[in-house]
Amino acid sequence: MKKSVIRMLIVALMAATAWSVRTAPGAQEAGAVAWELIPDPAKVTFETFECSDGKFSVSIPAGWERIDSYPYKIDDTVSGIMLRGPENPEGAPMTISALHYAGTGSIEGAQHYIKKVLFNPTRLDAAVETKFSDIEVAGTRATTFTITKFHLVMLPYDAPPMKEGVMYDMNPPYRKVDMIVRYIVIPSKPGFYSLSYEAPEDMHEDFSGVFDAFVKSFALTGK
């Protein structure tokens, strides 16, 4: 008997990062999405996270879901923290991260990392010149910039029956959500630090204060 081969192919452009395609909130009935209320950013509380490998500490939003897959971790030794926060009504989540890249891999320093970020195939503003600004973080001169991109939210759907011996190309429905991403890149020797905040366009400003507090708390421990 011919061996059954079933192939699921999700057609989606995704950056070589940890930003994943998320499934939208479940529908109580066909076509009706059960939205969850967006929490009040003023009520976000913080707890201290210490990264011994990256030699830093930072105050992180308590209760946010930890993401263990870091951007570009196949290109360098990466340590730190990345968290998934609230979603907007369309099901797109915000993320916040503080990561240390050790400089032991193929990423040749902070400027090379910035070029990789700007090459993100999900960018919406690639044709526009990126504006860079200097900022001081933890007593160190850093570079900050903002880009826009899209995030794909997979929608609920019923997979068709699959027969043995038939190959399938599945194209589940998805929603494209505009996102705003802010980066702060801090040079170090060796390596560098990357602080980032990504949020749906309709939530970015409301939760920007959470990222500001996150950045303000960032400290190099030197341990």
C-alpha positions in Angstrom: 0.0 0.0 0.0 1.3 3.4 -0.9 2.5 5.2 2.1 0.2 8.0 3.1 1.7 11.5 2.7 -0.2 14.4 4.1 1.4 17.8 3.7 0.2 20.9 5.5 1.5 24.1 4.0 0.7 27.4 5.6 1.3 30.2 3.1 2.6 33.1 5.0 5.6 35.5 5.0 7.3 35.4 8.3 10.6 37.0 9.5 13.4 34.9 10.7 12.4 35.9 14.2 10.4 34.5 17.1 7.3 36.4 16.0 4.9 33.5 15.3 1.5 33.2 13.6 -1.1 33.1 16.3 -4.6 31.5 16.2 -7.3 34.1 16.7 -9.7 33.8 19.6 -12.2 30.9 19.2 -15.5 31.6 17.8 -18.6 30.7 19.7 -20.4 30.2 16.5 -19.4 30.4 12.9 -18.1 33.9 12.0 -18.6 35.2 15.6 -15.4 35.9 17.5 -15.4 36.1 21.3 -13.2 39.1 22.0 -11.5 39.4 25.3 -11.2 42.8 27.0 -7.8 44.5 26.7 -6.4 45.0 30.2 -5.6 48.5 31.6 -1.9 49.2 31.0 -1.9 51.4 34.1 -2.5 48.3 36.2 0.5 46.4 34.9 2.8 45.4 37.7 6.5 44.5 37.5 8.9 41.9 38.9 12.7 41.7 38.7 14.3 39.4 36.2 18.1 38.8 36.4 20.1 37.3 33.6 23.4 36.0 34.8 24.6 34.9 31.3 23.8 38.3 29.8 24.9 40.2 33.0 21.8 42.4 33.3 18.6 42.8 35.2 15.3 44.4 34.2 11.8 44.8 35.6 9.3 42.8 33.6 5.5 42.8 33.4 4.3 40.2 35.9 2.1 37.4 34.5 3.0 37.8 30.9 3.7 34.6 29.0 7.4 33.8 28.4 8.6 33.0 24.9 11.6 30.7 24.8 12.4 31.1 21.1 14.6 34.2 20.6 15.1 36.1 17.3 18.3 35.1 15.5 19.3 32.6 18.1 20.6 30.3 15.3 23.1 33.1 14.5 24.5 33.7 17.9 24.4 32.7 21.6 21.3 34.6 23.0 20.2 35.0 26.6 17.6 37.1 28.3 13.8 37.4 28.5 11.1 37.7 25.9 7.4 38.0 26.9 4.0 37.9 25.2 1.5 40.3 26.6 -2.1 41.2 25.9 -3.7 40.8 22.4 -5.8 43.3 20.6 -9.4 42.6 19.5 -8.1 41.0 16.3 -5.9 38.5 18.2 -2.5 40.0 17.6 -0.3 39.9 20.7 2.3 42.5 21.9 5.8 41.3 22.9 8.6 42.8 24.9 12.1 41.6 25.2 15.6 42.3 26.6 18.2 40.0 25.0 22.0 39.8 25.0 23.8 38.6 21.9 27.2 37.2 22.9 29.0 38.0 19.7 30.2 34.4 19.3 28.2 33.6 16.1 27.7 35.1 12.6 26.2 38.4 13.7 29.0 40.9 13.5 28.0 43.4 16.1 25.2 45.8 16.7 25.2 47.4 13.2 25.0 44.0 11.5 22.1 43.1 13.8 20.2 46.3 12.9 20.7 45.5 9.2 19.2 42.1 9.7 16.2 43.6 11.6 15.6 46.1 8.8 15.6 43.3 6.2 12.5 41.8 7.8 10.3 40.6 4.9 7.1 41.5 6.9 8.0 45.2 7.0 5.4 47.6 5.8 7.7 50.7 5.6 10.8 49.2 3.9 10.6 51.9 1.2 10.8 54.7 3.8 14.1 55.8 5.2 14.5 54.6 8.8 15.1 57.3 11.4 17.7 56.5 14.1 18.2 58.4 17.3 20.7 58.2 20.1 19.6 57.3 23.6 21.3 56.6 26.9 20.4 53.3 28.6 22.1 52.0 31.7 24.7 54.7 31.3 25.6 53.5 27.8 25.0 55.2 24.5 22.5 53.2 22.4 20.6 53.5 19.1 16.8 53.4 18.9 14.5 53.2 15.9 11.0 52.2 15.0 9.6 50.1 12.1 6.1 48.9 11.0 5.4 45.4 10.0 2.5 43.0 9.7 1.5 40.0 11.9 -0.6 37.1 10.7 -3.3 35.8 12.9 -4.7 32.4 11.8 -8.5 32.3 11.8 -10.7 29.4 12.9 -11.4 26.9 10.1 -12.5 23.4 9.5 -9.9 21.2 7.8 -11.3 19.1 4.9 -11.3 15.3 5.1 -8.0 13.8 4.1 -7.6 10.6 2.1 -4.7 8.2 2.3 -2.2 8.5 -0.5 -3.2 12.1 -1.4 -1.0 15.1 -1.0 -2.7 18.3 0.3 -1.6 22.0 0.1 -3.6 23.6 2.9 -4.1 27.4 3.0 -5.8 28.3 6.2 -7.5 31.7 6.4 -5.6 34.4 8.3 -5.9 38.1 9.2 -3.1 40.6 8.6 -2.6 43.0 11.5 -0.4 46.1 11.3 2.2 46.3 14.1 4.6 48.9 15.4 8.0 47.7 16.6 10.5 49.8 18.6 14.1 48.7 19.1 16.9 49.9 21.3 20.3 48.4 20.5 23.1 48.8 23.1 26.7 48.0 22.0 28.8 45.9 24.3 32.1 44.2 24.3 31.7 41.5 23.2 28.3 41.4 21.6 25.4 43.8 22.2 21.9 44.1 23.9 18.6 44.4 22.1 15.5 45.8 23.9 12.3 45.6 21.8 8.6 46.4 22.0 6.1 45.1 19.4 2.4 45.9 19.6 -0.6 46.1 17.3 -1.0 49.6 15.9 -4.2 50.2 18.0 -2.5 49.3 21.3 1.1 50.6 20.8 0.7 54.0 22.3 -1.4 52.8 25.2 1.2 50.4 26.4 4.3 52.4 25.5 4.6 53.5 29.1 5.1 49.8 30.0 8.1 49.6 27.7 9.4 53.0 29.0 9.4 51.6 32.5 11.0 48.4 31.3 13.8 50.3 29.6 14.4 52.6 32.6 14.8 49.6 34.9 17.4 47.9 32.6 20.8 47.7 34.4 24.1 46.1 33.6 25.2 43.9 36.5 28.7 43.0 35.4 28.6 39.8 37.4 
